[in-house]
Amino acid sequence: MHGFAYDSLHDEIVVTSPLTQAILIFRGGANGEEAPIRVIQGRRTQLIGGDTGSLDRVSVDPVHDEILLTIGTGQMLVFERTANGDVPPKRILNGGNRGSVVVDPDHNLLIVSGGGGLQIFDRTASGDAKPRRTIKGPTAGGGGALQVYPPKGWIVAGCEAAYASSLSLCVWSINDSGAATPRWKLPVQQLTGYQPSGIALDPVHKEILISASGQKIQVSVPNGGIMNAAITFSWPEIF
């Protein structure tokens, strides 16, 4: 299991399983050897793993009852939140080099990372739809960490890409495009020695939580050999 998301509205945990090419949904209070309450798996799902990080990340849009993720072909699949079994996706967005995906339900937008940038689509985009805006430049993120803070219209994403990860976290507006300069930048690798790979936002405490690795060849393992860590920064400016 690589990626997971929490649906606070329905109290459910959504987990990807790249090796079994499946999405597992557990109740929020699941503990121990507990079976999932739903499993999306089978030929009709079109869930395809691979060696490029596909099926590593998953996102939930509880407002519109959808589960979203990218697959090995570079496509993005959207399933009904309550889907179960060998079911086809309700929408497919074509394209390549896609990593993480999140929804801004307040502005009805879909933000996708990958290919050295960020693409902003209409939330219900499908097929060969073109993005409304693209943020791409020397500091734009690749396929790594990605979150959105709808109340302020901020995109928080990995930037200054490194091998399979990022060196820093940057913040852009959902209205930015082109080689837009980030509004803020948090140099995680420079400050801690770790590279951010996943992020979660805590608006109540005005903090950002980061899953991070120190095991990459380019980075010496900090803190006496701890290879993986969870790091929390106070970042009140973005809230």
C-alpha positions as CSV (number, residue, x, y, z in Angstrom):
1,M,0.0,0.0,0.0
2,H,1.5,3.3,-1.1
3,G,-1.0,6.2,-1.1
4,F,-4.1,6.9,1.0
5,A,-6.7,9.6,1.6
6,Y,-9.1,10.3,4.4
7,D,-12.7,11.2,3.7
8,S,-13.7,13.2,6.8
9,L,-17.3,13.7,5.6
10,H,-18.0,9.9,5.4
11,D,-15.3,8.8,7.9
12,E,-13.6,6.5,5.4
13,I,-10.0,5.7,4.6
14,V,-9.2,5.1,0.9
15,V,-6.0,3.2,0.1
16,T,-4.3,2.2,-3.2
17,S,-2.7,-1.2,-3.7
18,P,-0.4,-1.0,-6.7
19,L,0.7,-4.7,-6.7
20,T,-2.9,-5.9,-6.7
21,Q,-4.1,-3.0,-8.9
22,A,-6.9,-2.1,-6.5
23,I,-8.5,0.6,-4.4
24,L,-9.4,-0.4,-0.9
25,I,-11.9,1.5,1.2
26,F,-11.9,1.0,5.0
27,R,-14.1,2.5,7.7
28,G,-12.5,5.4,9.5
29,G,-12.1,3.4,12.8
30,A,-10.6,0.3,11.1
31,N,-8.0,-1.5,13.3
32,G,-5.9,-4.6,13.0
33,E,-6.7,-7.4,10.5
34,E,-10.0,-5.7,9.4
35,A,-11.4,-6.3,6.0
36,P,-12.2,-3.3,3.7
37,I,-15.8,-2.3,3.4
38,R,-15.4,-2.0,-0.4
39,V,-12.8,-3.0,-3.0
40,I,-12.5,-1.6,-6.5
41,Q,-10.6,-4.2,-8.6
42,G,-10.9,-6.1,-11.9
43,R,-10.4,-5.8,-15.6
44,R,-13.2,-3.3,-16.1
45,T,-11.7,-0.8,-13.6
46,Q,-8.7,-0.2,-15.9
47,L,-6.5,0.2,-12.8
48,I,-3.0,-0.4,-14.1
49,G,0.1,-0.3,-11.9
50,G,3.7,0.0,-13.1
51,D,7.2,1.0,-12.2
52,T,6.7,4.7,-12.5
53,G,4.8,5.5,-9.3
54,S,1.4,4.8,-10.8
55,L,-1.3,4.0,-8.3
56,D,0.9,5.6,-5.7
57,R,-1.5,8.4,-4.9
58,V,-5.2,8.7,-4.5
59,S,-7.6,11.5,-3.7
60,V,-11.2,11.8,-2.5
61,D,-13.7,14.4,-3.3
62,P,-16.4,13.8,-0.6
63,V,-18.5,16.8,-1.7
64,H,-19.1,15.2,-5.1
65,D,-18.8,11.5,-4.0
66,E,-15.7,10.7,-6.1
67,I,-12.4,8.9,-5.9
68,L,-9.6,10.1,-8.2
69,L,-6.2,8.7,-9.1
70,T,-3.8,8.4,-12.0
71,I,-2.6,5.1,-13.6
72,G,0.4,3.7,-15.5
73,T,-0.8,5.0,-18.8
74,G,-0.8,8.6,-17.5
75,Q,-4.6,8.7,-17.6
76,M,-6.7,9.9,-14.6
77,L,-9.6,7.7,-13.5
78,V,-12.6,8.9,-11.5
79,F,-14.8,6.4,-9.7
80,E,-18.0,6.8,-7.7
81,R,-17.1,7.0,-4.0
82,T,-19.5,4.1,-3.3
83,A,-18.2,1.9,-6.2
84,N,-17.5,-1.7,-5.4
85,G,-16.1,-4.6,-7.3
86,D,-15.2,-4.8,-11.0
87,V,-16.7,-1.5,-12.1
88,P,-15.7,0.9,-14.9
89,P,-14.6,4.5,-14.0
90,K,-17.3,7.1,-14.5
91,R,-14.8,9.5,-16.2
92,I,-11.3,9.2,-17.7
93,L,-9.0,12.1,-18.4
94,N,-6.4,11.3,-21.0
95,G,-2.8,12.5,-21.1
96,G,0.6,11.5,-19.9
97,N,3.1,12.2,-17.1
98,R,0.5,12.7,-14.4
99,G,1.2,12.2,-10.8
100,S,-1.0,13.5,-8.0
101,V,-4.5,14.9,-8.4
102,V,-6.7,16.9,-6.0
103,V,-10.1,18.7,-6.3
104,D,-11.0,22.2,-5.3
105,P,-14.7,21.8,-4.7
106,D,-15.2,25.5,-3.9
107,H,-14.0,26.6,-7.3
108,N,-15.0,23.5,-9.2
109,L,-11.5,22.8,-10.3
110,L,-9.2,19.8,-10.8
111,I,-5.5,20.2,-10.2
112,V,-3.1,17.6,-11.6
113,S,0.7,17.4,-11.2
114,G,3.2,15.7,-13.4
115,G,5.5,16.4,-16.4
116,G,7.3,19.1,-14.5
117,G,4.3,21.3,-13.8
118,L,0.7,21.7,-12.6
119,Q,-2.4,21.6,-14.8
120,I,-5.7,23.1,-13.8
121,F,-8.8,21.6,-15.4
122,D,-12.6,22.0,-14.9
123,R,-13.5,19.5,-12.2
124,T,-15.5,17.3,-14.6
125,A,-12.9,17.4,-17.4
126,S,-12.7,14.1,-19.4
127,G,-11.4,12.6,-22.6
128,D,-8.9,14.9,-24.4
129,A,-10.0,18.0,-22.5
130,K,-7.3,20.8,-22.4
131,P,-6.4,22.4,-19.1
132,R,-7.7,25.9,-18.4
133,R,-4.3,26.9,-17.1
134,T,-0.8,25.3,-16.8
135,I,1.8,26.4,-14.2
136,K,5.2,25.3,-15.6
137,G,8.7,26.6,-15.1
138,P,12.0,26.1,-13.3
139,T,10.4,25.8,-9.9
140,A,7.2,24.1,-10.8
141,G,6.5,20.6,-9.3
142,G,6.6,17.2,-10.9
143,G,4.5,14.3,-9.8
144,G,5.0,14.5,-6.1
145,A,3.3,16.2,-3.2
146,L,0.1,18.1,-4.0
147,Q,-2.7,19.6,-1.9
148,V,-5.2,22.5,-2.3
149,Y,-6.6,24.9,0.3
150,P,-9.9,26.0,-1.3
151,P,-10.8,28.8,1.2
152,K,-7.9,30.9,-0.1
153,G,-7.5,29.3,-3.5
154,W,-4.0,28.0,-2.9
155,I,-2.2,25.1,-4.5
156,V,0.5,23.6,-2.3
157,A,2.9,21.4,-4.3
158,G,6.3,19.9,-4.4
159,C,8.8,22.1,-6.4
160,E,12.4,21.9,-7.4
161,A,12.0,18.3,-8.4
162,A,14.5,15.7,-7.3
163,Y,14.6,11.9,-7.9
164,A,11.0,10.6,-7.3
165,S,10.4,13.5,-4.9
166,S,10.8,17.2,-4.3
167,L,13.3,19.5,-2.5
168,S,10.9,22.2,-1.4
169,L,7.2,22.9,-1.1
170,C,5.7,25.9,-3.0
171,V,2.4,27.7,-3.0
172,W,0.6,29.1,-6.1
173,S,-2.8,30.6,-6.6
174,I,-5.4,28.6,-8.6
175,N,-5.4,31.7,-10.9
176,D,-1.7,31.5,-11.7
177,S,-0.4,30.3,-15.1
178,G,2.8,29.9,-17.0
179,A,6.1,30.4,-15.2
180,A,4.4,32.0,-12.2
181,T,6.6,32.7,-9.2
182,P,5.5,30.8,-6.1
183,R,3.7,33.0,-3.5
184,W,5.6,31.1,-0.8
185,K,8.4,28.5,-0.6
186,L,9.3,26.1,2.2
187,P,12.9,24.7,1.6
188,V,12.3,21.4,3.3
189,Q,15.4,19.6,2.1
190,Q,17.6,22.5,3.0
191,L,16.2,22.8,6.5
192,T,15.9,19.2,7.4
193,G,17.8,17.0,5.0
194,Y,14.6,15.2,4.0
195,Q,12.7,15.3,0.7
196,P,8.9,15.9,0.9
197,S,6.9,13.2,-0.8
198,G,3.4,13.7,0.6
199,I,1.6,16.5,2.4
200,A,-1.5,17.2,4.5
201,L,-2.8,20.6,5.6
202,D,-4.0,21.3,9.2
203,P,-5.9,24.6,9.0
204,V,-7.0,24.4,12.7
205,H,-3.4,24.6,13.9
206,K,-2.1,26.4,10.8
207,E,0.4,23.6,10.2
208,I,1.6,21.5,7.3
209,L,2.4,17.8,7.8
210,I,5.0,16.2,5.5
211,S,5.9,12.6,4.8
212,A,9.5,12.6,3.9
213,S,12.4,10.3,3.0
214,G,16.1,10.7,3.6
215,Q,17.2,7.6,1.7
216,K,17.7,9.1,-1.8
217,I,21.2,8.9,-3.3
218,Q,21.4,12.7,-3.6
219,V,20.7,13.2,0.1
220,S,22.7,12.0,3.1
221,V,20.4,10.4,5.7
222,P,19.9,13.0,8.5
223,N,19.5,12.5,12.2
224,G,21.8,9.6,12.7
225,G,20.2,7.2,10.2
226,I,16.5,7.8,10.3
227,M,15.5,7.1,6.7
228,N,11.8,8.0,6.8
229,A,10.0,10.6,8.9
230,A,6.9,12.7,9.4
231,I,7.7,16.4,9.7
232,T,5.4,19.2,10.9
233,F,6.0,22.9,10.1
234,S,4.0,25.9,11.3
235,W,3.0,27.9,8.1
236,P,0.3,30.4,9.2
237,E,0.8,32.6,6.1
238,I,-1.0,30.2,3.8
239,F,-4.0,29.9,6.1
